[in-house]
Amino acid sequence: MSAASSLNLAELVAQFPPATEADWRTLAELGLDGGTLSDLNCETPDGITISPLYQCASPAGGAEGRLPGKPWAIVQRIDDPDADRAISQIQTDIHSGAGTLSLCLAGSPAAGEFGAPDDGAFVRSVVQNLAGTGAGLRIEPHPRSVQFADDIAQAVEQSQKARIRFGIDPLGILAAFGPAGANGAREGEIGQELAAILGALRDKGFTGPLTEADGRVFHDAGANNLQELGAVTANAIALVRMLIKAGMATKSASKAVGFTIAADCDQFATIAKVRALRLLWARCQEVMGIEPMRASIHAETSRRMATGADAHNNLVRTAVAVLAAGIGGADSICALPHTIRVGLADADARRLARNIHHLLIEESHCAEMSDPGKGSGYITALTESLSEAAWSELQQIECDGGLPASLAAGALQKRIIVTRSERLKHLESGDATIVGVTAFSQPDQPPYAVAMPRPTSNPALREGATPPALNSLDVEAELADGGAR
């Protein structure tokens, strides 16, 4: 198009008066046969009202997203029980573009039915294999995270220290396993132990985050987005309080905490959830009298949303979840293999999980903006609504006495169990669907290739704990067993 024609087009556009929101509403309602736009409102599973029309939001304000010009880190999990295969996976993943490895040791809530060998020798071997590669390492929360932190500290090279994330999450372990999994430690004892190990790690040059507020244990158990956000921020608050009480400086205590949340295939809800977590943590720091620092957020695609039936659908779910977490501003993202509900992923499933990131970052350029949702009226409104509702959930946990007290009394667990039961009822009634399971199922699918089949009995289930442990929600199994009936 020539400059002259561009100018003429601009002049032509200028002849039309700007349209107001009222103008749009009037035009939209002409097609509603006397109805109003509010008749088109709908509600999310979290109880948030979605309107059909939003104004453009001001791009100013809000918490910072991902650092500008920096794509999210591609994280690949290492969870093979065979030590030799696990070490081989490390080399393949690094050479194929993974920037960070997620070490899921057996016994970790994140490991599910499998998990890499949970011994110090294997952990040290992993660290040694990472030397000189430039890759980062995160240890998924584990009952023996402090021990593994010490093993890493002994084996790591100076150049690696800034890229280690230790995943120490005592309250997440308490939620996942009950008091027995947390070794019956009290809040004060946990704080003293945390302060000691964090102080030692900082003295050795590690910069963190050193502890983790992990929302996956709540999400996987059936929590909605509000409950997950409320729990993960309450976890971070409790960690900071414990560290300050144990003698750590306020700013250092806040800087020590990282966040992990689940990303699912509800695209806009996931975008808003990542953005809401930044707003919530900024506000929490203000209330605690701490100068707000940006939250370091890791996202992992939801294990809860994955299915064993017609598992290729998981590739679409995972791609949407990674896209949403990246647009929301997550600093690092792990895509779970699409066969995770079938068994231990083989090389092909792991490659597909990695390549989802490459397609979004390298081909679709989805990481070039740190917060592309900024200015969208819908995303801004959804973020604010989610933040406000999650703040109410956080206040409820604080009324319980804080996260340690709420978990000890079973209060938060009971609220999550109610939400879990309601989700199953919606699936049973047909009000909600899962493609390949409750709708469009294909029972004659050929078997999927896996490195190891999923065990028939789940060793990850944690029954009989008092207060109740938060077991992962397996929708297919629960529906087959009668679900919420």
C-alpha positions as CSV (number, residue, x, y, z in Angstrom):
1,M,0.0,0.0,0.0
2,S,1.4,3.4,-1.0
3,A,1.9,6.3,1.5
4,A,-0.9,8.2,-0.3
5,S,-3.4,5.5,0.1
6,S,-2.4,5.0,3.7
7,L,-3.0,8.7,4.3
8,N,-6.4,8.5,2.6
9,L,-7.4,5.5,4.7
10,A,-6.4,7.3,7.9
11,E,-8.4,10.4,6.9
12,L,-11.4,8.1,6.1
13,V,-11.2,6.4,9.5
14,A,-10.9,9.8,11.2
15,Q,-14.4,10.7,9.8
16,F,-16.1,8.1,12.0
17,P,-16.7,9.2,15.7
18,P,-15.1,6.9,18.3
19,A,-17.4,4.2,19.6
20,T,-18.2,4.1,23.3
21,E,-19.0,1.0,25.4
22,A,-22.7,2.1,25.4
23,D,-22.6,2.1,21.6
24,W,-21.2,-1.5,21.5
25,R,-23.8,-2.6,24.1
26,T,-26.7,-1.1,22.1
27,L,-25.5,-2.9,18.9
28,A,-25.0,-6.2,20.6
29,E,-28.4,-6.1,22.3
30,L,-30.2,-5.6,19.0
31,G,-29.6,-9.3,18.3
32,L,-30.9,-10.5,21.7
33,D,-34.7,-10.1,21.1
34,G,-35.2,-7.7,23.9
35,G,-32.6,-9.3,26.2
36,T,-29.6,-7.6,27.8
37,L,-25.9,-8.5,27.7
38,S,-26.1,-9.6,31.3
39,D,-28.2,-12.5,30.0
40,L,-25.1,-13.8,28.3
41,N,-23.0,-13.8,31.6
42,C,-21.6,-17.2,32.6
43,E,-19.7,-18.5,35.6
44,T,-16.4,-20.2,35.9
45,P,-16.0,-23.3,38.1
46,D,-14.4,-21.0,40.7
47,G,-17.6,-19.0,40.8
48,I,-16.3,-15.9,38.9
49,T,-18.8,-14.2,36.6
50,I,-17.6,-13.7,33.0
51,S,-19.3,-11.0,31.0
52,P,-19.5,-11.0,27.1
53,L,-18.0,-7.5,26.7
54,Y,-15.1,-5.7,28.4
55,Q,-13.4,-2.4,27.8
56,C,-9.7,-2.2,27.1
57,A,-7.9,-2.0,30.4
58,S,-5.1,0.5,31.3
59,P,-1.8,-1.2,30.8
60,A,-0.3,0.6,33.7
61,G,0.0,-0.9,37.2
62,G,0.0,-4.4,38.5
63,A,2.8,-6.7,39.5
64,E,5.7,-7.3,37.1
65,G,5.5,-10.3,34.8
66,R,8.4,-12.4,33.5
67,L,11.6,-10.4,32.9
68,P,11.3,-8.6,29.6
69,G,13.0,-10.2,26.6
70,K,13.6,-13.5,28.4
71,P,11.7,-16.6,27.4
72,W,10.5,-19.0,30.1
73,A,13.0,-21.7,31.1
74,I,12.2,-25.1,29.5
75,V,12.0,-27.6,32.4
76,Q,12.2,-31.4,31.8
77,R,11.4,-33.8,34.6
78,I,13.8,-36.7,35.6
79,D,11.7,-39.4,37.2
80,D,13.0,-42.8,36.0
81,P,13.6,-45.3,38.8
82,D,16.5,-46.8,36.8
83,A,19.6,-44.6,37.7
84,D,21.4,-45.3,34.4
85,R,18.4,-44.5,32.3
86,A,17.8,-41.3,34.3
87,I,21.4,-40.1,33.8
88,S,21.0,-40.9,30.0
89,Q,17.8,-38.8,30.0
90,I,19.7,-35.9,31.4
91,Q,22.1,-35.8,28.5
92,T,19.3,-36.2,26.0
93,D,17.2,-33.4,27.5
94,I,20.0,-30.9,27.8
95,H,21.2,-31.5,24.2
96,S,17.6,-31.2,23.0
97,G,17.0,-27.8,24.5
98,A,15.9,-28.2,28.1
99,G,17.4,-25.4,30.2
100,T,16.5,-26.8,33.6
101,L,16.0,-30.3,34.9
102,S,13.3,-31.1,37.5
103,L,14.5,-34.0,39.7
104,C,11.4,-36.0,40.9
105,L,12.8,-38.4,43.4
106,A,10.8,-41.4,44.6
107,G,8.6,-40.3,47.5
108,S,8.1,-36.8,46.2
109,P,4.4,-35.8,45.8
110,A,5.3,-34.6,42.3
111,A,6.8,-38.0,41.3
112,G,3.5,-39.9,41.4
113,E,3.9,-43.6,40.9
114,F,7.5,-43.5,39.8
115,G,10.5,-41.3,40.8
116,A,14.2,-41.3,40.4
117,P,16.4,-43.1,43.1
118,D,16.0,-41.1,46.3
119,D,19.5,-41.5,47.6
120,G,22.3,-39.0,48.1
121,A,24.7,-40.8,45.7
122,F,22.3,-40.5,42.8
123,V,21.6,-36.8,43.6
124,R,25.3,-36.1,43.6
125,S,25.7,-38.0,40.3
126,V,23.0,-35.8,38.7
127,V,24.8,-32.6,39.8
128,Q,28.1,-33.9,38.4
129,N,26.5,-34.7,35.1
130,L,25.2,-31.1,34.9
131,A,28.6,-29.6,35.4
132,G,29.7,-27.5,32.5
133,T,26.3,-27.7,30.7
134,G,24.9,-24.4,31.8
135,A,21.6,-26.2,32.8
136,G,19.7,-25.4,35.9
137,L,18.4,-27.9,38.5
138,R,15.3,-27.9,40.7
139,I,14.6,-30.6,43.3
140,E,10.9,-31.3,43.6
141,P,9.7,-31.0,47.3
142,H,10.4,-34.2,49.2
143,P,10.3,-35.3,52.8
144,R,14.1,-35.4,52.8
145,S,14.7,-32.2,50.9
146,V,17.0,-30.9,53.6
147,Q,19.3,-33.9,53.3
148,F,19.3,-33.7,49.5
149,A,20.2,-30.0,49.8
150,D,23.2,-30.9,51.8
151,D,24.2,-33.5,49.2
152,I,23.9,-31.0,46.4
153,A,25.9,-28.3,48.3
154,Q,28.8,-30.8,48.6
155,A,28.8,-31.8,44.9
156,V,27.9,-28.5,43.1
157,E,30.5,-26.3,41.3
158,Q,30.7,-22.6,41.9
159,S,29.3,-21.8,38.4
160,Q,26.1,-23.9,39.1
161,K,25.1,-22.3,42.4
162,A,22.9,-19.6,41.0
163,R,20.9,-22.1,39.0
164,I,19.9,-24.5,41.8
165,R,16.4,-24.5,43.2
166,F,16.2,-26.7,46.3
167,G,12.4,-27.2,46.6
168,I,12.3,-27.3,50.4
169,D,8.5,-27.2,51.2
170,P,7.8,-28.6,54.7
171,L,4.2,-27.4,54.7
172,G,3.4,-28.9,51.3
173,I,4.9,-32.2,52.6
174,L,2.6,-31.9,55.7
175,A,-0.4,-31.4,53.4
176,A,0.6,-34.4,51.1
177,F,1.5,-36.9,53.8
178,G,0.0,-35.7,57.1
179,P,2.0,-35.4,60.3
180,A,3.9,-38.7,59.7
181,G,5.4,-37.4,56.5
182,A,6.6,-34.2,58.2
183,N,8.2,-36.4,60.9
184,G,5.8,-34.8,63.4
185,A,7.9,-31.6,63.5
186,R,6.3,-28.5,65.1
187,E,6.1,-25.2,63.4
188,G,9.0,-23.7,65.5
189,E,11.2,-26.7,64.9
190,I,10.6,-26.5,61.2
191,G,11.5,-22.8,61.2
192,Q,14.7,-23.4,63.1
193,E,15.8,-26.2,60.8
194,L,14.9,-24.1,57.7
195,A,16.8,-21.1,58.9
196,A,19.8,-23.2,59.7
197,I,20.0,-24.9,56.3
198,L,19.1,-21.7,54.4
199,G,21.8,-19.8,56.2
200,A,24.3,-22.5,55.4
201,L,23.3,-22.5,51.7
202,R,23.6,-18.8,51.5
203,D,27.0,-18.8,53.2
204,K,28.1,-21.3,50.4
205,G,27.0,-18.9,47.7
206,F,23.5,-20.2,46.7
207,T,21.1,-17.5,45.8
208,G,17.8,-19.4,45.7
209,P,14.9,-19.5,45.8
210,L,15.8,-22.0,48.5
211,T,12.3,-22.9,49.8
212,E,9.2,-23.6,47.7
213,A,5.5,-22.8,48.2
214,D,4.0,-25.5,46.0
215,G,0.4,-25.3,44.9
216,R,0.4,-28.6,43.0
217,V,-0.3,-30.7,46.1
218,F,-3.6,-28.8,46.6
219,H,-4.5,-28.6,42.9
220,D,-3.8,-32.3,42.3
221,A,-6.1,-33.1,45.3
222,G,-9.0,-31.3,43.6
223,A,-8.6,-27.7,44.8
224,N,-10.0,-25.0,42.5
225,N,-7.9,-22.0,41.4
226,L,-9.0,-19.9,44.4
227,Q,-8.0,-22.6,46.9
228,E,-4.7,-23.3,45.2
229,L,-3.8,-19.6,45.1
230,G,-4.9,-19.1,48.7
231,A,-3.0,-22.1,49.9
232,V,0.2,-21.3,48.0
233,T,0.3,-17.7,49.3
234,A,-0.5,-18.8,52.8
235,N,2.3,-21.3,52.5
236,A,4.7,-18.5,51.5
237,I,3.5,-16.3,54.4
238,A,4.1,-19.1,56.9
239,L,7.6,-19.8,55.5
240,V,8.5,-16.1,55.8
241,R,7.1,-15.9,59.4
242,M,9.0,-19.0,60.5
243,L,12.3,-17.8,59.0
244,I,11.9,-14.3,60.6
245,K,11.1,-15.9,63.9
246,A,14.2,-18.1,63.6
247,G,16.3,-15.0,63.2
248,M,16.6,-14.5,59.4
249,A,16.4,-10.9,58.1
250,T,13.0,-10.0,56.7
251,K,14.1,-9.3,53.1
252,S,16.2,-12.4,53.0
253,A,13.3,-14.5,54.3
254,S,11.0,-13.2,51.5
255,K,13.6,-13.6,48.8
256,A,14.1,-17.3,49.9
257,V,10.6,-18.3,48.8
258,G,9.8,-19.5,45.3
259,F,6.4,-20.6,44.0
260,T,5.1,-23.5,42.0
261,I,1.6,-23.8,40.6
262,A,-0.3,-26.0,38.2
263,A,-1.3,-24.9,34.7
264,D,-4.3,-26.5,33.1
265,C,-6.1,-26.3,29.7
266,D,-8.5,-23.6,30.9
267,Q,-6.5,-21.1,29.0
268,F,-7.7,-17.7,30.3
269,A,-8.0,-19.0,33.9
270,T,-4.4,-20.2,33.8
271,I,-3.2,-16.9,32.4
272,A,-5.1,-15.0,35.1
273,K,-3.9,-17.4,37.8
274,V,-0.2,-16.8,37.1
275,R,-0.8,-13.0,37.0
276,A,-2.9,-13.1,40.1
277,L,-0.2,-14.9,42.1
278,R,2.2,-12.0,41.4
279,L,-0.4,-9.5,42.6
280,L,-1.2,-11.6,45.7
281,W,2.4,-12.0,46.7
282,A,3.1,-8.3,46.2
283,R,0.2,-7.4,48.4
284,C,1.2,-10.0,51.0
285,Q,4.7,-8.5,51.2
286,E,3.2,-5.0,51.7
287,V,1.0,-6.2,54.5
288,M,4.0,-7.9,56.2
289,G,6.0,-4.6,55.9
290,I,8.3,-6.0,53.2
291,E,9.3,-4.1,50.1
292,P,7.6,-6.1,47.4
293,M,9.9,-8.3,45.3
294,R,8.7,-10.0,42.2
295,A,7.6,-13.6,42.7
296,S,9.7,-16.4,41.1
297,I,7.0,-18.6,39.6
298,H,7.4,-22.1,38.2
299,A,4.4,-23.8,36.4
300,E,3.9,-27.4,35.7
301,T,1.1,-28.7,33.5
302,S,-1.6,-30.3,35.5
303,R,-1.4,-34.0,36.3
304,R,-5.0,-33.8,37.3
305,M,-6.2,-32.8,33.8
306,A,-4.3,-35.7,32.0
307,T,-6.1,-38.8,31.1
308,G,-5.1,-42.4,30.4
309,A,-7.9,-42.9,28.0
310,D,-7.3,-41.5,24.5
311,A,-4.1,-40.0,25.9
312,H,-3.2,-38.2,22.7
313,N,-5.7,-35.6,23.7
314,N,-3.2,-34.7,26.5
315,L,-0.9,-33.2,23.9
316,V,-3.5,-30.5,23.1
317,R,-4.3,-30.0,26.8
318,T,-0.6,-29.6,27.5
319,A,0.1,-27.2,24.6
320,V,-2.7,-24.9,25.8
321,A,-1.5,-25.1,29.4
322,V,2.1,-24.2,28.5
323,L,0.9,-21.4,26.2
324,A,-1.3,-20.0,29.0
325,A,1.4,-20.2,31.7
326,G,3.9,-18.6,29.4
327,I,1.5,-15.7,28.4
328,G,0.7,-15.3,32.1
329,G,4.4,-14.7,32.8
330,A,5.7,-17.9,34.4
331,D,9.5,-17.9,34.7
332,S,9.9,-21.6,34.0
333,I,7.5,-24.3,32.8
334,C,7.5,-28.1,32.8
335,A,5.3,-29.9,30.4
336,L,4.3,-33.4,31.6
337,P,4.5,-36.1,29.0
338,H,1.1,-37.0,27.4
339,T,1.4,-40.6,28.6
340,I,1.8,-39.7,32.3
341,R,-1.5,-41.4,33.2
342,V,-0.5,-44.6,31.2
343,G,3.0,-45.2,32.6
344,L,6.5,-43.9,32.7
345,A,7.1,-41.8,29.6
346,D,9.4,-43.2,26.9
347,A,11.8,-41.2,24.8
348,D,9.1,-40.2,22.2
349,A,6.7,-38.9,24.8
350,R,9.5,-36.9,26.5
351,R,10.5,-35.4,23.1
352,L,7.0,-34.3,22.4
353,A,6.8,-32.6,25.8
354,R,10.0,-30.7,25.1
355,N,9.0,-29.8,21.6
356,I,5.8,-28.1,22.8
357,H,8.0,-25.4,24.3
358,H,10.1,-25.1,21.2
359,L,7.1,-24.7,19.0
360,L,5.7,-21.9,21.2
361,I,8.9,-20.1,21.8
362,E,10.9,-20.5,18.6
363,E,8.1,-20.8,15.9
364,S,5.2,-18.9,17.5
365,H,7.3,-16.3,19.3
366,C,5.0,-16.5,22.3
367,A,7.7,-15.6,24.8
368,E,8.8,-12.3,23.3
369,M,6.5,-10.3,25.5
370,S,6.7,-10.6,29.3
371,D,3.0,-9.9,29.9
372,P,1.0,-9.9,26.6
373,G,-2.3,-10.0,28.5
374,K,-1.7,-6.5,29.9
375,G,-4.3,-4.1,28.6
376,S,-6.8,-6.8,27.8
377,G,-10.1,-5.9,29.5
378,Y,-11.1,-9.6,30.0
379,I,-7.8,-10.8,31.3
380,T,-7.4,-7.8,33.6
381,A,-10.9,-8.3,35.0
382,L,-10.4,-12.0,35.4
383,T,-7.0,-11.5,37.1
384,E,-8.5,-9.0,39.5
385,S,-11.6,-11.2,40.3
386,L,-9.4,-14.2,40.8
387,S,-7.0,-12.2,43.1
388,E,-9.9,-10.9,45.2
389,A,-11.5,-14.3,45.6
390,A,-8.2,-15.9,46.4
391,W,-7.5,-13.2,48.9
392,S,-10.7,-14.2,50.7
393,E,-9.5,-17.8,50.7
394,L,-6.2,-16.7,52.1
395,Q,-8.1,-14.8,54.8
396,Q,-10.0,-17.9,55.7
397,I,-6.8,-19.8,56.1
398,E,-5.5,-17.0,58.3
399,C,-8.7,-17.3,60.4
400,D,-7.9,-20.9,60.8
401,G,-4.6,-19.8,62.4
402,G,-2.4,-19.8,59.3
403,L,-1.5,-22.7,57.0
404,P,0.2,-24.9,59.6
405,A,-2.8,-24.7,62.0
406,S,-5.3,-25.1,59.1
407,L,-3.6,-28.3,57.9
408,A,-3.2,-29.6,61.5
409,A,-6.9,-29.2,62.1
410,G,-7.8,-30.6,58.6
411,A,-9.8,-27.4,57.8
412,L,-8.3,-26.7,54.4
413,Q,-8.3,-30.3,53.5
414,K,-12.1,-30.5,54.2
415,R,-12.8,-27.5,52.0
416,I,-10.7,-29.1,49.1
417,I,-12.5,-32.4,49.5
418,V,-15.9,-30.7,49.1
419,T,-14.7,-29.0,45.9
420,R,-13.3,-32.3,44.7
421,S,-16.6,-34.0,45.3
422,E,-18.5,-31.3,43.5
423,R,-16.3,-31.6,40.5
424,L,-16.9,-35.3,40.3
425,K,-20.7,-34.8,40.6
426,H,-20.6,-32.3,37.6
427,L,-18.7,-34.9,35.6
428,E,-21.1,-37.7,36.5
429,S,-24.1,-35.6,35.6
430,G,-22.7,-34.5,32.3
431,D,-22.6,-30.8,33.3
432,A,-18.8,-31.0,32.7
433,T,-17.0,-33.2,30.3
434,I,-13.6,-34.7,29.6
435,V,-13.0,-35.5,26.0
436,G,-12.0,-39.1,25.6
437,V,-13.4,-40.1,29.0
438,T,-16.9,-38.8,29.6
439,A,-17.5,-37.7,26.0
440,F,-16.3,-38.9,22.6
441,S,-14.6,-41.9,24.2
442,Q,-12.8,-44.4,22.0
443,P,-12.4,-47.6,24.0
444,D,-10.6,-49.5,21.2
445,Q,-7.5,-47.3,21.2
446,P,-4.2,-49.3,20.7
447,P,-1.9,-49.4,23.7
448,Y,0.5,-46.5,24.2
449,A,4.2,-47.1,24.3
450,V,5.7,-46.4,27.7
451,A,9.1,-47.1,29.4
452,M,7.3,-48.8,32.4
453,P,3.5,-49.5,32.8
454,R,1.6,-47.7,35.5
455,P,1.3,-49.9,38.6
456,T,-2.2,-51.3,39.2
457,S,-1.9,-50.3,42.9
458,N,-0.8,-46.7,43.4
459,P,2.1,-46.4,45.9
460,A,1.6,-42.6,45.9
461,L,-1.8,-42.9,47.7
462,R,-1.5,-41.8,51.3
463,E,-4.4,-43.2,53.3
464,G,-5.2,-43.2,57.0
465,A,-3.4,-39.9,58.0
466,T,-5.0,-37.7,60.7
467,P,-5.6,-35.0,59.6
468,P,-6.3,-36.3,56.1
469,A,-3.5,-36.4,53.5
470,L,-4.3,-34.8,50.2
471,N,-4.2,-37.6,47.7
472,S,-4.1,-36.8,44.0
473,L,-7.4,-36.8,42.1
474,D,-7.6,-39.5,39.5
475,V,-10.9,-38.6,37.8
476,E,-11.0,-41.7,35.6
477,A,-10.4,-44.1,38.5
478,E,-12.9,-42.3,40.8
479,L,-15.6,-42.2,38.1
480,A,-15.1,-45.9,37.5
481,D,-15.5,-46.6,41.2
482,G,-18.7,-44.6,41.5
483,G,-17.1,-41.1,42.0
484,A,-19.1,-38.8,44.3
485,R,-22.1,-41.1,44.5
